[in-house]
Amino acid sequence: DGSCVEIDGGADGPPPILAEVYAHQGRLKGSQPDKLLADAFKLVAARRLAFPCGHARLLLVVALPNEITAGVRSAQKRQQMVNAAK
């Protein structure tokens, strides 16, 4: 019907896998929870379009090895936004 959904990644399987990537570690702030919810709905829509029978694994949140988690947390600290003093 002309519908399309863009996702971050996938694999042929079996089972086929559809994935959205979100690298943040720690407590979510601001609109971050909304992003995760939108990504979850996007994955459900993509599965319905590509696999009408629902036979695809959806990945949104996965456990990462400690060294990768530490690297992401370190990058988040370097990128932390701070309001400039007036």
C-alpha positions as CSV (number, residue, x, y, z in Angstrom):
1,D,0.0,0.0,0.0
2,G,3.1,2.3,-0.2
3,S,3.8,2.3,3.5
4,C,7.3,2.2,4.8
5,V,9.2,2.4,8.1
6,E,12.9,3.0,8.4
7,I,14.7,1.0,11.1
8,D,18.3,1.0,12.3
9,G,19.1,-2.6,11.6
10,G,18.1,-6.1,11.1
11,A,19.2,-9.6,10.1
12,D,17.7,-12.4,7.9
13,G,17.6,-15.0,10.7
14,P,16.0,-17.4,11.4
15,P,14.2,-15.8,13.0
16,P,14.4,-12.5,11.2
17,I,15.5,-9.6,13.5
18,L,14.5,-5.9,13.4
19,A,16.4,-3.5,15.7
20,E,16.4,0.1,16.8
21,V,19.6,1.4,18.4
22,Y,19.7,3.7,21.4
23,A,23.1,4.0,23.1
24,H,22.2,6.0,26.2
25,Q,23.2,4.4,29.6
26,G,21.6,5.5,32.9
27,R,18.5,7.3,33.9
28,L,16.4,8.8,31.0
29,K,15.8,12.5,31.0
30,G,13.6,15.0,29.2
31,S,12.1,13.5,26.0
32,Q,14.4,10.3,26.1
33,P,11.5,8.1,27.3
34,D,9.4,9.3,24.4
35,K,12.1,8.3,22.0
36,L,12.1,4.8,23.3
37,L,8.4,4.5,23.1
38,A,8.4,5.8,19.5
39,D,11.1,3.3,18.6
40,A,9.1,0.5,20.1
41,F,6.0,1.4,18.1
42,K,8.2,1.8,15.0
43,L,9.5,-1.8,15.4
44,V,5.9,-3.1,15.8
45,A,4.9,-1.3,12.6
46,A,7.9,-2.5,10.7
47,R,7.2,-6.1,11.8
48,R,3.6,-5.8,10.6
49,L,4.7,-4.4,7.2
50,A,7.6,-6.9,6.6
51,F,6.3,-10.0,8.4
52,P,2.5,-10.0,8.4
53,C,2.5,-13.3,10.4
54,G,4.6,-11.6,13.1
55,H,7.5,-14.0,12.8
56,A,10.3,-11.6,13.5
57,R,12.3,-10.8,16.7
58,L,12.3,-7.2,17.8
59,L,15.3,-5.7,19.6
60,L,15.2,-2.4,21.4
61,V,17.0,-2.9,24.7
62,V,19.8,-5.4,25.2
63,A,22.4,-6.0,27.8
64,L,25.9,-4.9,26.8
65,P,29.3,-6.1,27.9
66,N,30.7,-4.0,30.8
67,E,33.6,-2.5,28.7
68,I,31.1,-1.2,26.1
69,T,28.8,0.2,28.8
70,A,31.8,1.9,30.4
71,G,32.7,3.4,27.0
72,V,29.2,4.7,26.4
73,R,29.0,6.3,29.9
74,S,32.4,7.9,29.4
75,A,31.3,9.4,26.1
76,Q,28.0,10.6,27.7
77,K,30.1,12.5,30.4
78,R,32.2,14.2,27.7
79,Q,29.0,15.2,25.8
80,Q,27.0,16.4,28.8
81,M,25.2,19.6,28.0
82,V,25.5,22.4,30.6
83,N,23.7,25.7,30.6
84,A,26.2,28.6,30.4
85,A,26.2,31.0,33.3
86,K,25.0,34.5,32.6
